[in-house]
């Protein structure tokens, strides 16, 4: 009876997975740095970029003195 030995096919690992993981880590780190450098100050300042905004001024009546009696 013959003996059959199944050897796995030899593959060459080019290291693409390692390179992809390193690029992903660099992209995530760059995104975090850019968020703290540009995004967070913009969120904190959150001012209206239009200088021509309308101001609404309301004058309330004087309530310290009672109205005159009739």
Secondary structure, 3 states (H helix, E strand, C coil): CCCCCCCCCCCCCCCHHHHHHHHHHHHHHHHHHHHHHHHHHHHHHCCCCCCCCCCCCCCCCCCCCCCCCC
